[in-house]
Amino acid sequence: MTSEQKQKRVLFLCTGNSARSQMAEGFLKDLGGNQYEVYSAGIAPVGINPMAIMVMDEIGIDISSQTSDAINKELLDKINLLITLCGDARENCPFVPVKVEKRHWPLEDPARVEGSEEEIKAKFREVRDQIKEYVQELISE
C-alpha cells in the first residue's frame, strides 16, 4: 500500500476554525491512524476556543498544539475530501477542485451557545460526541 494510493487527505472546514473543525481534526488524527492526512481551516479563523481544547482533553485527545488557519488554494489543491461543518462554510468555501469529494456534517456551533459555563460546556461535549460519531463512520467506510 503506497501512501499516494490509500491515504485520504481530509480538510475539515468551518467559519472560525475554533471548535468543530478543531475537534474533528483531533478525532481523525487520533482514531484514523496513518490512513489519513488531516487538516482543518476556517473561512475567517479566530483561534482555537479554550473550551474545545478542554472537552477534548477530558477524553484524552490533546488539540492544544493545533493551529487555527485560513482556507487557501494550496490546502484545497492537496486534499481529496472536504468536510464542511457549518452552513456558512458550505456556502462560502472558495472554489474547490473537481477532484475533491465534498461532504457536509451539519453541527451546531457550541461557541455561539449562551448560558452558564456548565451549559456551554455541556453543548461543547454534545457537539464533541456528535463529531466522534461522524469520524467513526468515516473511518469505517
N, CA, C and O atoms as CSV, one atom per row, in Angstrom:
chain,resi,resn,atom,element,x,y,z
A,1,MET,N,N,0.857,-1.194,0.000
A,1,MET,CA,C,0.000,0.000,0.000
A,1,MET,C,C,0.886,1.234,0.000
A,1,MET,O,O,1.628,1.466,0.954
A,2,THR,N,N,0.815,2.018,-1.049
A,2,THR,CA,C,1.557,3.279,-1.047
A,2,THR,C,C,0.679,4.362,-0.452
A,2,THR,O,O,-0.548,4.293,-0.520
A,3,SER,N,N,1.317,5.359,0.130
A,3,SER,CA,C,0.535,6.425,0.767
A,3,SER,C,C,-0.270,7.202,-0.264
A,3,SER,O,O,-1.345,7.714,0.048
A,4,GLU,N,N,0.235,7.295,-1.484
A,4,GLU,CA,C,-0.498,8.022,-2.516
A,4,GLU,C,C,-1.796,7.294,-2.868
A,4,GLU,O,O,-2.808,7.937,-3.147
A,5,GLN,N,N,-1.775,5.957,-2.858
A,5,GLN,CA,C,-2.951,5.192,-3.243
A,5,GLN,C,C,-4.010,5.181,-2.149
A,5,GLN,O,O,-5.198,5.322,-2.438
A,6,LYS,N,N,-3.597,5.015,-0.903
A,6,LYS,CA,C,-4.549,4.742,0.155
A,6,LYS,C,C,-4.845,5.910,1.092
A,6,LYS,O,O,-5.948,6.003,1.631
A,7,GLN,N,N,-3.888,6.790,1.289
A,7,GLN,CA,C,-4.086,7.823,2.298
A,7,GLN,C,C,-5.075,8.885,1.830
A,7,GLN,O,O,-4.915,9.488,0.769
A,8,LYS,N,N,-6.099,9.095,2.651
A,8,LYS,CA,C,-7.057,10.169,2.372
A,8,LYS,C,C,-6.512,11.446,2.959
A,8,LYS,O,O,-6.012,11.451,4.084
A,9,ARG,N,N,-6.601,12.530,2.212
A,9,ARG,CA,C,-6.191,13.853,2.680
A,9,ARG,C,C,-7.474,14.644,2.920
A,9,ARG,O,O,-8.153,15.057,1.980
A,10,VAL,N,N,-7.791,14.845,4.199
A,10,VAL,CA,C,-9.077,15.379,4.614
A,10,VAL,C,C,-8.912,16.775,5.195
A,10,VAL,O,O,-8.012,17.030,5.995
A,11,LEU,N,N,-9.794,17.670,4.777
A,11,LEU,CA,C,-9.849,19.023,5.336
A,11,LEU,C,C,-11.213,19.234,5.975
A,11,LEU,O,O,-12.247,19.076,5.327
A,12,PHE,N,N,-11.200,19.594,7.261
A,12,PHE,CA,C,-12.415,19.987,7.962
A,12,PHE,C,C,-12.495,21.502,7.915
A,12,PHE,O,O,-11.547,22.191,8.291
A,13,LEU,N,N,-13.633,22.024,7.451
A,13,LEU,CA,C,-13.780,23.462,7.266
A,13,LEU,C,C,-15.002,23.989,7.998
A,13,LEU,O,O,-16.101,23.454,7.849
A,14,CYS,N,N,-14.811,25.035,8.786
A,14,CYS,CA,C,-15.930,25.777,9.368
A,14,CYS,C,C,-15.568,27.259,9.347
A,14,CYS,O,O,-14.512,27.635,8.838
A,15,THR,N,N,-16.412,28.073,9.881
A,15,THR,CA,C,-16.203,29.514,9.757
A,15,THR,C,C,-14.951,29.985,10.498
A,15,THR,O,O,-14.054,30.568,9.889
A,16,GLY,N,N,-14.886,29.738,11.797
A,16,GLY,CA,C,-13.808,30.303,12.599
A,16,GLY,C,C,-12.634,29.385,12.865
A,16,GLY,O,O,-11.630,29.827,13.422
A,17,ASN,N,N,-12.730,28.102,12.479
A,17,ASN,CA,C,-11.688,27.114,12.758
A,17,ASN,C,C,-11.287,27.179,14.234
A,17,ASN,O,O,-10.107,27.157,14.585
A,18,SER,N,N,-12.331,27.259,15.096
A,18,SER,CA,C,-12.050,27.408,16.527
A,18,SER,C,C,-12.534,26.235,17.365
A,18,SER,O,O,-11.960,25.969,18.421
A,19,ALA,N,N,-13.574,25.522,16.927
A,19,ALA,CA,C,-14.133,24.466,17.774
A,19,ALA,C,C,-14.431,23.196,16.968
A,19,ALA,O,O,-13.707,22.207,17.088
A,20,ARG,N,N,-15.496,23.216,16.146
A,20,ARG,CA,C,-15.924,21.997,15.456
A,20,ARG,C,C,-14.830,21.404,14.575
A,20,ARG,O,O,-14.529,20.214,14.679
A,21,SER,N,N,-14.239,22.210,13.720
A,21,SER,CA,C,-13.208,21.684,12.818
A,21,SER,C,C,-11.966,21.253,13.586
A,21,SER,O,O,-11.291,20.304,13.188
A,22,GLN,N,N,-11.657,21.940,14.679
A,22,GLN,CA,C,-10.508,21.552,15.504
A,22,GLN,C,C,-10.747,20.195,16.174
A,22,GLN,O,O,-9.862,19.340,16.205
A,23,MET,N,N,-11.966,20.013,16.712
A,23,MET,CA,C,-12.282,18.738,17.342
A,23,MET,C,C,-12.280,17.611,16.310
A,23,MET,O,O,-11.784,16.519,16.586
A,24,ALA,N,N,-12.830,17.871,15.125
A,24,ALA,CA,C,-12.852,16.852,14.071
A,24,ALA,C,C,-11.425,16.478,13.657
A,24,ALA,O,O,-11.121,15.300,13.468
A,25,GLU,N,N,-10.561,17.473,13.518
A,25,GLU,CA,C,-9.165,17.204,13.187
A,25,GLU,C,C,-8.528,16.323,14.265
A,25,GLU,O,O,-7.838,15.352,13.953
A,26,GLY,N,N,-8.762,16.664,15.518
A,26,GLY,CA,C,-8.207,15.886,16.619
A,26,GLY,C,C,-8.689,14.446,16.627
A,26,GLY,O,O,-7.897,13.522,16.819
A,27,PHE,N,N,-9.990,14.252,16.418
A,27,PHE,CA,C,-10.542,12.892,16.396
A,27,PHE,C,C,-9.967,12.074,15.248
A,27,PHE,O,O,-9.567,10.928,15.453
A,28,LEU,N,N,-9.918,12.638,14.044
A,28,LEU,CA,C,-9.450,11.842,12.909
A,28,LEU,C,C,-7.966,11.523,13.045
A,28,LEU,O,O,-7.533,10.431,12.677
A,29,LYS,N,N,-7.190,12.452,13.564
A,29,LYS,CA,C,-5.772,12.166,13.807
A,29,LYS,C,C,-5.633,11.056,14.844
A,29,LYS,O,O,-4.787,10.174,14.700
A,30,ASP,N,N,-6.451,11.097,15.876
A,30,ASP,CA,C,-6.356,10.125,16.960
A,30,ASP,C,C,-6.890,8.749,16.543
A,30,ASP,O,O,-6.256,7.732,16.822
A,31,LEU,N,N,-8.035,8.714,15.886
A,31,LEU,CA,C,-8.701,7.454,15.576
A,31,LEU,C,C,-8.335,6.873,14.208
A,31,LEU,O,O,-8.454,5.668,13.990
A,32,GLY,N,N,-7.891,7.731,13.294
A,32,GLY,CA,C,-7.672,7.292,11.919
A,32,GLY,C,C,-6.293,6.754,11.622
A,32,GLY,O,O,-6.056,6.187,10.556
A,33,GLY,N,N,-5.375,6.932,12.568
A,33,GLY,CA,C,-4.025,6.441,12.345
A,33,GLY,C,C,-3.387,7.071,11.127
A,33,GLY,O,O,-3.685,8.212,10.774
A,34,ASN,N,N,-2.502,6.316,10.483
A,34,ASN,CA,C,-1.782,6.876,9.329
A,34,ASN,C,C,-2.546,6.711,8.019
A,34,ASN,O,O,-1.983,6.920,6.944
A,35,GLN,N,N,-3.822,6.338,8.097
A,35,GLN,CA,C,-4.646,6.259,6.882
A,35,GLN,C,C,-5.017,7.649,6.365
A,35,GLN,O,O,-5.439,7.807,5.219
A,36,TYR,N,N,-4.854,8.653,7.229
A,36,TYR,CA,C,-5.338,9.992,6.898
A,36,TYR,C,C,-4.267,11.046,7.121
A,36,TYR,O,O,-3.478,10.983,8.064
A,37,GLU,N,N,-4.270,12.005,6.227
A,37,GLU,CA,C,-3.534,13.246,6.415
A,37,GLU,C,C,-4.631,14.267,6.710
A,37,GLU,O,O,-5.520,14.468,5.882
A,38,VAL,N,N,-4.584,14.907,7.865
A,38,VAL,CA,C,-5.729,15.675,8.346
A,38,VAL,C,C,-5.385,17.148,8.514
A,38,VAL,O,O,-4.331,17.504,9.042
A,39,TYR,N,N,-6.305,17.998,8.049
A,39,TYR,CA,C,-6.167,19.442,8.178
A,39,TYR,C,C,-7.492,20.029,8.654
A,39,TYR,O,O,-8.548,19.413,8.509
A,40,SER,N,N,-7.418,21.214,9.218
A,40,SER,CA,C,-8.638,21.981,9.469
A,40,SER,C,C,-8.331,23.427,9.119
A,40,SER,O,O,-7.186,23.875,9.179
A,41,ALA,N,N,-9.385,24.142,8.753
A,41,ALA,CA,C,-9.218,25.546,8.381
A,41,ALA,C,C,-10.551,26.252,8.557
A,41,ALA,O,O,-11.585,25.624,8.786
A,42,GLY,N,N,-10.501,27.578,8.443
A,42,GLY,CA,C,-11.704,28.383,8.572
A,42,GLY,C,C,-11.807,29.417,7.475
A,42,GLY,O,O,-10.806,29.813,6.878
A,43,ILE,N,N,-13.027,29.851,7.216
A,43,ILE,CA,C,-13.259,30.952,6.276
A,43,ILE,C,C,-12.658,32.236,6.864
A,43,ILE,O,O,-12.042,33.028,6.153
A,44,ALA,N,N,-12.849,32.425,8.176
A,44,ALA,CA,C,-12.307,33.584,8.897
A,44,ALA,C,C,-11.822,33.087,10.274
A,44,ALA,O,O,-12.525,33.242,11.272
A,45,PRO,N,N,-10.611,32.487,10.322
A,45,PRO,CA,C,-10.135,31.869,11.556
A,45,PRO,C,C,-9.990,32.862,12.708
A,45,PRO,O,O,-9.574,34.006,12.526
A,46,VAL,N,N,-10.350,32.377,13.907
A,46,VAL,CA,C,-10.338,33.254,15.093
A,46,VAL,C,C,-9.510,32.677,16.239
A,46,VAL,O,O,-9.510,33.246,17.331
A,47,GLY,N,N,-8.808,31.571,16.027
A,47,GLY,CA,C,-8.049,30.942,17.102
A,47,GLY,C,C,-8.857,29.804,17.713
A,47,GLY,O,O,-10.076,29.738,17.558
A,48,ILE,N,N,-8.166,28.917,18.406
A,48,ILE,CA,C,-8.835,27.749,18.981
A,48,ILE,C,C,-9.547,28.147,20.269
A,48,ILE,O,O,-8.974,28.812,21.132
A,49,ASN,N,N,-10.795,27.732,20.382
A,49,ASN,CA,C,-11.592,28.010,21.567
A,49,ASN,C,C,-11.069,27.156,22.728
A,49,ASN,O,O,-10.965,25.937,22.593
A,50,PRO,N,N,-10.740,27.779,23.863
A,50,PRO,CA,C,-10.222,27.022,25.014
A,50,PRO,C,C,-11.177,25.922,25.493
A,50,PRO,O,O,-10.731,24.904,26.022
A,51,MET,N,N,-12.470,26.119,25.312
A,51,MET,CA,C,-13.443,25.105,25.723
A,51,MET,C,C,-13.320,23.855,24.837
A,51,MET,O,O,-13.510,22.737,25.317
A,52,ALA,N,N,-13.006,24.039,23.558
A,52,ALA,CA,C,-12.797,22.888,22.665
A,52,ALA,C,C,-11.584,22.087,23.135
A,52,ALA,O,O,-11.622,20.858,23.174
A,53,ILE,N,N,-10.521,22.781,23.485
A,53,ILE,CA,C,-9.323,22.109,23.996
A,53,ILE,C,C,-9.673,21.333,25.263
A,53,ILE,O,O,-9.261,20.184,25.421
A,54,MET,N,N,-10.430,21.957,26.163
A,54,MET,CA,C,-10.770,21.349,27.445
A,54,MET,C,C,-11.612,20.077,27.283
A,54,MET,O,O,-11.311,19.053,27.898
A,55,VAL,N,N,-12.675,20.138,26.449
A,55,VAL,CA,C,-13.551,18.959,26.333
A,55,VAL,C,C,-12.873,17.823,25.575
A,55,VAL,O,O,-13.204,16.657,25.791
A,56,MET,N,N,-11.935,18.141,24.696
A,56,MET,CA,C,-11.183,17.068,24.034
A,56,MET,C,C,-10.182,16.458,25.012
A,56,MET,O,O,-9.967,15.245,25.012
A,57,ASP,N,N,-9.577,17.289,25.834
A,57,ASP,CA,C,-8.632,16.807,26.835
A,57,ASP,C,C,-9.318,15.859,27.823
A,57,ASP,O,O,-8.702,14.915,28.318
A,58,GLU,N,N,-10.600,16.122,28.104
A,58,GLU,CA,C,-11.371,15.257,29.009
A,58,GLU,C,C,-11.395,13.806,28.540
A,58,GLU,O,O,-11.486,12.887,29.355
A,59,ILE,N,N,-11.312,13.602,27.233
A,59,ILE,CA,C,-11.363,12.241,26.687
A,59,ILE,C,C,-9.987,11.790,26.173
A,59,ILE,O,O,-9.876,10.814,25.430
A,60,GLY,N,N,-8.956,12.515,26.582
A,60,GLY,CA,C,-7.592,12.080,26.283
A,60,GLY,C,C,-7.042,12.468,24.930
A,60,GLY,O,O,-6.072,11.867,24.469
A,61,ILE,N,N,-7.641,13.467,24.270
A,61,ILE,CA,C,-7.121,13.930,22.975
A,61,ILE,C,C,-6.663,15.375,23.142
A,61,ILE,O,O,-7.456,16.257,23.475
A,62,ASP,N,N,-5.373,15.604,22.906
A,62,ASP,CA,C,-4.785,16.933,23.070
A,62,ASP,C,C,-4.775,17.665,21.730
A,62,ASP,O,O,-4.060,17.273,20.808
A,63,ILE,N,N,-5.568,18.723,21.627
A,63,ILE,CA,C,-5.583,19.521,20.394
A,63,ILE,C,C,-4.938,20.890,20.625
A,63,ILE,O,O,-5.047,21.777,19.779
A,64,SER,N,N,-4.272,21.061,21.760
A,64,SER,CA,C,-3.738,22.381,22.121
A,64,SER,C,C,-2.621,22.856,21.197
A,64,SER,O,O,-2.350,24.055,21.131
A,65,SER,N,N,-1.970,21.944,20.485
A,65,SER,CA,C,-0.893,22.369,19.586
A,65,SER,C,C,-1.368,22.570,18.146
A,65,SER,O,O,-0.580,22.955,17.282
A,66,GLN,N,N,-2.657,22.312,17.884
A,66,GLN,CA,C,-3.203,22.569,16.544
A,66,GLN,C,C,-3.284,24.080,16.332
A,66,GLN,O,O,-3.290,24.855,17.289
A,67,THR,N,N,-3.345,24.480,15.074
A,67,THR,CA,C,-3.407,25.907,14.759
A,67,THR,C,C,-4.703,26.241,14.043
A,67,THR,O,O,-5.297,25.394,13.375
A,68,SER,N,N,-5.133,27.485,14.192
A,68,SER,CA,C,-6.344,27.976,13.536
A,68,SER,C,C,-5.905,28.683,12.260
A,68,SER,O,O,-5.297,29.752,12.309
A,69,ASP,N,N,-6.220,28.073,11.113
A,69,ASP,CA,C,-5.690,28.535,9.834
A,69,ASP,C,C,-6.793,28.930,8.865
A,69,ASP,O,O,-7.919,28.439,8.937
A,70,ALA,N,N,-6.439,29.825,7.965
A,70,ALA,CA,C,-7.362,30.258,6.912
A,70,ALA,C,C,-7.307,29.278,5.744
A,70,ALA,O,O,-6.246,28.754,5.405
A,71,ILE,N,N,-8.465,29.042,5.138
A,71,ILE,CA,C,-8.534,28.217,3.942
A,71,ILE,C,C,-7.725,28.910,2.846
A,71,ILE,O,O,-7.760,30.135,2.726
A,72,ASN,N,N,-7.000,28.129,2.051
A,72,ASN,CA,C,-6.233,28.714,0.952
A,72,ASN,C,C,-6.150,27.715,-0.193
A,72,ASN,O,O,-6.459,26.534,-0.034
A,73,LYS,N,N,-5.734,28.205,-1.332
A,73,LYS,CA,C,-5.701,27.383,-2.550
A,73,LYS,C,C,-4.758,26.190,-2.408
A,73,LYS,O,O,-5.080,25.095,-2.869
A,74,GLU,N,N,-3.605,26.384,-1.780
A,74,GLU,CA,C,-2.645,25.300,-1.623
A,74,GLU,C,C,-3.270,24.129,-0.846
A,74,GLU,O,O,-3.089,22.964,-1.199
A,75,LEU,N,N,-3.998,24.466,0.201
A,75,LEU,CA,C,-4.658,23.441,1.007
A,75,LEU,C,C,-5.716,22.717,0.179
A,75,LEU,O,O,-5.793,21.489,0.201
A,76,LEU,N,N,-6.521,23.472,-0.542
A,76,LEU,CA,C,-7.563,22.862,-1.379
A,76,LEU,C,C,-6.965,21.962,-2.452
A,76,LEU,O,O,-7.556,20.944,-2.809
A,77,ASP,N,N,-5.797,22.331,-2.968
A,77,ASP,CA,C,-5.162,21.541,-4.022
A,77,ASP,C,C,-4.596,20.221,-3.513
A,77,ASP,O,O,-4.443,19.287,-4.300
A,78,LYS,N,N,-4.281,20.113,-2.225
A,78,LYS,CA,C,-3.648,18.889,-1.727
A,78,LYS,C,C,-4.635,17.874,-1.146
A,78,LYS,O,O,-4.258,16.727,-0.905
A,79,ILE,N,N,-5.893,18.273,-0.916
A,79,ILE,CA,C,-6.847,17.358,-0.283
A,79,ILE,C,C,-7.645,16.563,-1.311
A,79,ILE,O,O,-7.708,16.926,-2.485
A,80,ASN,N,N,-8.259,15.460,-0.843
A,80,ASN,CA,C,-9.199,14.736,-1.712
A,80,ASN,C,C,-10.575,14.580,-1.065
A,80,ASN,O,O,-11.487,14.012,-1.666
A,81,LEU,N,N,-10.723,15.096,0.181
A,81,LEU,CA,C,-12.035,15.099,0.828
A,81,LEU,C,C,-12.171,16.381,1.644
A,81,LEU,O,O,-11.343,16.677,2.506
A,82,LEU,N,N,-13.226,17.132,1.356
A,82,LEU,CA,C,-13.540,18.357,2.099
A,82,LEU,C,C,-14.823,18.109,2.877
A,82,LEU,O,O,-15.847,17.734,2.307
A,83,ILE,N,N,-14.753,18.325,4.196
A,83,ILE,CA,C,-15.941,18.162,5.030
A,83,ILE,C,C,-16.244,19.505,5.684
A,83,ILE,O,O,-15.470,19.996,6.505
A,84,THR,N,N,-17.386,20.095,5.310
A,84,THR,CA,C,-17.806,21.343,5.947
A,84,THR,C,C,-18.635,20.993,7.179
A,84,THR,O,O,-19.384,20.016,7.189
A,85,LEU,N,N,-18.484,21.815,8.215
A,85,LEU,CA,C,-19.128,21.539,9.490
A,85,LEU,C,C,-20.154,22.597,9.860
A,85,LEU,O,O,-20.725,22.558,10.950
A,86,CYS,N,N,-20.391,23.537,8.961
A,86,CYS,CA,C,-21.437,24.537,9.188
A,86,CYS,C,C,-21.915,25.042,7.834
A,86,CYS,O,O,-21.201,24.954,6.836
A,87,GLY,N,N,-23.125,25.569,7.817
A,87,GLY,CA,C,-23.705,26.067,6.578
A,87,GLY,C,C,-22.914,27.214,5.983
A,87,GLY,O,O,-22.800,27.317,4.761
A,88,ASP,N,N,-22.361,28.084,6.830
A,88,ASP,CA,C,-21.584,29.219,6.344
A,88,ASP,C,C,-20.373,28.735,5.546
A,88,ASP,O,O,-20.081,29.273,4.478
A,89,ALA,N,N,-19.677,27.738,6.050
A,89,ALA,CA,C,-18.517,27.212,5.333
A,89,ALA,C,C,-18.950,26.539,4.032
A,89,ALA,O,O,-18.283,26.675,3.007
A,90,ARG,N,N,-20.058,25.820,4.075
A,90,ARG,CA,C,-20.538,25.144,2.865
A,90,ARG,C,C,-20.888,26.168,1.794
A,90,ARG,O,O,-20.596,25.965,0.615
A,91,GLU,N,N,-21.515,27.271,2.206
A,91,GLU,CA,C,-21.940,28.293,1.252
A,91,GLU,C,C,-20.796,29.186,0.783
A,91,GLU,O,O,-20.825,29.681,-0.344
A,92,ASN,N,N,-19.785,29.400,1.633
A,92,ASN,CA,C,-18.759,30.399,1.341
A,92,ASN,C,C,-17.378,29.839,1.068
A,92,ASN,O,O,-16.409,30.592,0.975
A,93,CYS,N,N,-17.279,28.531,0.939
A,93,CYS,CA,C,-15.984,27.945,0.637
A,93,CYS,C,C,-15.551,28.420,-0.748
A,93,CYS,O,O,-16.345,28.423,-1.689
A,94,PRO,N,N,-14.286,28.821,-0.862
A,94,PRO,CA,C,-13.811,29.223,-2.186
A,94,PRO,C,C,-13.846,28.038,-3.151
A,94,PRO,O,O,-14.194,26.925,-2.758
A,95,PHE,N,N,-13.495,28.272,-4.377
A,95,PHE,CA,C,-13.500,27.241,-5.407
A,95,PHE,C,C,-12.813,25.971,-4.911
A,95,PHE,O,O,-11.695,26.015,-4.398
A,96,VAL,N,N,-13.497,24.847,-5.070
A,96,VAL,CA,C,-12.945,23.557,-4.684
A,96,VAL,C,C,-12.692,22.758,-5.964
A,96,VAL,O,O,-13.596,22.616,-6.787
A,97,PRO,N,N,-11.474,22.235,-6.140
A,97,PRO,CA,C,-11.184,21.455,-7.339
A,97,PRO,C,C,-12.182,20.301,-7.520
A,97,PRO,O,O,-12.663,19.723,-6.546
A,98,VAL,N,N,-12.477,19.984,-8.766
A,98,VAL,CA,C,-13.460,18.954,-9.102
A,98,VAL,C,C,-13.079,17.606,-8.504
A,98,VAL,O,O,-13.962,16.835,-8.129
A,99,LYS,N,N,-11.796,17.304,-8.406
A,99,LYS,CA,C,-11.322,16.014,-7.904
A,99,LYS,C,C,-11.620,15.811,-6.415
A,99,LYS,O,O,-11.503,14.697,-5.905
A,100,VAL,N,N,-12.000,16.871,-5.728
A,100,VAL,CA,C,-12.217,16.800,-4.281
A,100,VAL,C,C,-13.657,16.387,-3.978
A,100,VAL,O,O,-14.610,17.016,-4.439
A,101,GLU,N,N,-13.794,15.317,-3.193
A,101,GLU,CA,C,-15.115,14.902,-2.730
A,101,GLU,C,C,-15.563,15.877,-1.645
A,101,GLU,O,O,-14.766,16.288,-0.802
A,102,LYS,N,N,-16.856,16.247,-1.674
A,102,LYS,CA,C,-17.383,17.194,-0.691
A,102,LYS,C,C,-18.468,16.526,0.144
A,102,LYS,O,O,-19.333,15.826,-0.382
A,103,ARG,N,N,-18.406,16.755,1.455
A,103,ARG,CA,C,-19.439,16.270,2.371
A,103,ARG,C,C,-19.773,17.393,3.332
A,103,ARG,O,O,-19.000,18.332,3.516
A,104,HIS,N,N,-20.949,17.273,3.944
A,104,HIS,CA,C,-21.368,18.279,4.925
A,104,HIS,C,C,-21.874,17.580,6.178
A,104,HIS,O,O,-22.743,16.711,6.109
A,105,TRP,N,N,-21.328,17.964,7.315
A,105,TRP,CA,C,-21.798,17.478,8.606
A,105,TRP,C,C,-22.443,18.654,9.313
A,105,TRP,O,O,-21.722,19.507,9.831
A,106,PRO,N,N,-23.764,18.743,9.363
A,106,PRO,CA,C,-24.441,19.903,9.979
A,106,PRO,C,C,-24.367,19.835,11.503
A,106,PRO,O,O,-25.074,19.056,12.142
A,107,LEU,N,N,-23.511,20.652,12.056
A,107,LEU,CA,C,-23.305,20.664,13.503
A,107,LEU,C,C,-23.551,22.056,14.070
A,107,LEU,O,O,-23.148,23.061,13.484
A,108,GLU,N,N,-24.207,22.098,15.200
A,108,GLU,CA,C,-24.437,23.364,15.891
A,108,GLU,C,C,-23.094,23.917,16.371
A,108,GLU,O,O,-22.207,23.157,16.758
A,109,ASP,N,N,-22.951,25.242,16.344
A,109,ASP,CA,C,-21.715,25.878,16.808
A,109,ASP,C,C,-21.777,26.034,18.319
A,109,ASP,O,O,-22.533,26.868,18.817
A,110,PRO,N,N,-20.994,25.246,19.065
A,110,PRO,CA,C,-21.057,25.341,20.522
A,110,PRO,C,C,-20.537,26.675,21.043
A,110,PRO,O,O,-20.884,27.085,22.150
A,111,ALA,N,N,-19.716,27.350,20.259
A,111,ALA,CA,C,-19.158,28.636,20.685
A,111,ALA,C,C,-20.215,29.741,20.692
A,111,ALA,O,O,-20.004,30.799,21.286
A,112,ARG,N,N,-21.339,29.502,20.041
A,112,ARG,CA,C,-22.401,30.519,20.000
A,112,ARG,C,C,-23.465,30.315,21.073
A,112,ARG,O,O,-24.376,31.131,21.209
A,113,VAL,N,N,-23.352,29.239,21.827
A,113,VAL,CA,C,-24.332,28.939,22.864
A,113,VAL,C,C,-24.154,29.906,24.029
A,113,VAL,O,O,-23.037,30.202,24.453
A,114,GLU,N,N,-25.281,30.387,24.530
A,114,GLU,CA,C,-25.242,31.277,25.686
A,114,GLU,C,C,-25.789,30.547,26.891
A,114,GLU,O,O,-26.612,29.641,26.760
A,115,GLY,N,N,-25.330,30.942,28.067
A,115,GLY,CA,C,-25.780,30.321,29.300
A,115,GLY,C,C,-24.649,30.286,30.302
A,115,GLY,O,O,-23.638,30.973,30.155
A,116,SER,N,N,-24.839,29.473,31.319
A,116,SER,CA,C,-23.808,29.328,32.344
A,116,SER,C,C,-22.617,28.574,31.751
A,116,SER,O,O,-22.714,27.978,30.678
A,117,GLU,N,N,-21.508,28.611,32.462
A,117,GLU,CA,C,-20.330,27.880,31.997
A,117,GLU,C,C,-20.642,26.390,31.861
A,117,GLU,O,O,-20.174,25.741,30.926
A,118,GLU,N,N,-21.427,25.851,32.784
A,118,GLU,CA,C,-21.788,24.429,32.716
A,118,GLU,C,C,-22.668,24.127,31.496
A,118,GLU,O,O,-22.506,23.086,30.858
A,119,GLU,N,N,-23.594,25.031,31.171
A,119,GLU,CA,C,-24.454,24.828,29.988
A,119,GLU,C,C,-23.624,24.878,28.704
A,119,GLU,O,O,-23.834,24.085,27.786
A,120,ILE,N,N,-22.689,25.811,28.654
A,120,ILE,CA,C,-21.822,25.932,27.475
A,120,ILE,C,C,-20.939,24.691,27.355
A,120,ILE,O,O,-20.778,24.138,26.267
A,121,LYS,N,N,-20.376,24.264,28.468
A,121,LYS,CA,C,-19.528,23.071,28.487
A,121,LYS,C,C,-20.328,21.847,28.030
A,121,LYS,O,O,-19.814,21.002,27.297
A,122,ALA,N,N,-21.584,21.757,28.464
A,122,ALA,CA,C,-22.446,20.633,28.068
A,122,ALA,C,C,-22.661,20.633,26.555
A,122,ALA,O,O,-22.654,19.570,25.934
A,123,LYS,N,N,-22.850,21.806,25.957
A,123,LYS,CA,C,-23.042,21.881,24.498
A,123,LYS,C,C,-21.763,21.479,23.774
A,123,LYS,O,O,-21.818,20.762,22.775
A,124,PHE,N,N,-20.606,21.934,24.269
A,124,PHE,CA,C,-19.340,21.531,23.658
A,124,PHE,C,C,-19.186,20.009,23.706
A,124,PHE,O,O,-18.751,19.395,22.731
A,125,ARG,N,N,-19.543,19.406,24.835
A,125,ARG,CA,C,-19.436,17.949,24.969
A,125,ARG,C,C,-20.395,17.246,24.002
A,125,ARG,O,O,-20.035,16.241,23.390
A,126,GLU,N,N,-21.607,17.773,23.869
A,126,GLU,CA,C,-22.601,17.189,22.961
A,126,GLU,C,C,-22.095,17.218,21.522
A,126,GLU,O,O,-22.165,16.214,20.813
A,127,VAL,N,N,-21.584,18.375,21.094
A,127,VAL,CA,C,-21.072,18.509,19.724
A,127,VAL,C,C,-19.828,17.631,19.543
A,127,VAL,O,O,-19.659,17.002,18.499
A,128,ARG,N,N,-18.963,17.588,20.554
A,128,ARG,CA,C,-17.770,16.728,20.506
A,128,ARG,C,C,-18.184,15.282,20.248
A,128,ARG,O,O,-17.595,14.605,19.406
A,129,ASP,N,N,-19.196,14.812,20.972
A,129,ASP,CA,C,-19.638,13.427,20.839
A,129,ASP,C,C,-20.268,13.162,19.470
A,129,ASP,O,O,-20.122,12.071,18.918
A,130,GLN,N,N,-20.969,14.160,18.924
A,130,GLN,CA,C,-21.532,14.021,17.567
A,130,GLN,C,C,-20.400,13.904,16.544
A,130,GLN,O,O,-20.455,13.081,15.631
A,131,ILE,N,N,-19.382,14.738,16.712
A,131,ILE,CA,C,-18.241,14.712,15.785
A,131,ILE,C,C,-17.563,13.349,15.843
A,131,ILE,O,O,-17.200,12.792,14.807
A,132,LYS,N,N,-17.391,12.812,17.041
A,132,LYS,CA,C,-16.754,11.497,17.176
A,132,LYS,C,C,-17.529,10.450,16.391
A,132,LYS,O,O,-16.929,9.615,15.714
A,133,GLU,N,N,-18.861,10.485,16.472
A,133,GLU,CA,C,-19.685,9.526,15.727
A,133,GLU,C,C,-19.478,9.669,14.223
A,133,GLU,O,O,-19.318,8.673,13.518
A,134,TYR,N,N,-19.481,10.917,13.725
A,134,TYR,CA,C,-19.248,11.157,12.295
A,134,TYR,C,C,-17.878,10.628,11.871
A,134,TYR,O,O,-17.747,9.982,10.831
A,135,VAL,N,N,-16.853,10.910,12.692
A,135,VAL,CA,C,-15.493,10.480,12.358
A,135,VAL,C,C,-15.408,8.954,12.354
A,135,VAL,O,O,-14.767,8.379,11.475
A,136,GLN,N,N,-16.036,8.299,13.309
A,136,GLN,CA,C,-16.019,6.835,13.340
A,136,GLN,C,C,-16.720,6.259,12.111
A,136,GLN,O,O,-16.276,5.247,11.568
A,137,GLU,N,N,-17.807,6.886,11.667
A,137,GLU,CA,C,-18.483,6.452,10.437
A,137,GLU,C,C,-17.560,6.613,9.235
A,137,GLU,O,O,-17.482,5.728,8.383
A,138,LEU,N,N,-16.865,7.738,9.169
A,138,LEU,CA,C,-15.938,7.997,8.061
A,138,LEU,C,C,-14.849,6.919,8.006
A,138,LEU,O,O,-14.543,6.389,6.938
A,139,ILE,N,N,-14.278,6.606,9.152
A,139,ILE,CA,C,-13.204,5.613,9.219
A,139,ILE,C,C,-13.705,4.221,8.835
A,139,ILE,O,O,-12.963,3.444,8.234
A,140,SER,N,N,-14.941,3.899,9.171
A,140,SER,CA,C,-15.467,2.557,8.919
A,140,SER,C,C,-15.873,2.337,7.460
A,140,SER,O,O,-16.192,1.210,7.078
A,141,GLU,N,N,-15.868,3.370,6.655
A,141,GLU,CA,C,-16.259,3.222,5.233
A,141,GLU,C,C,-15.284,2.356,4.467
A,141,GLU,O,O,-15.464,2.132,3.270
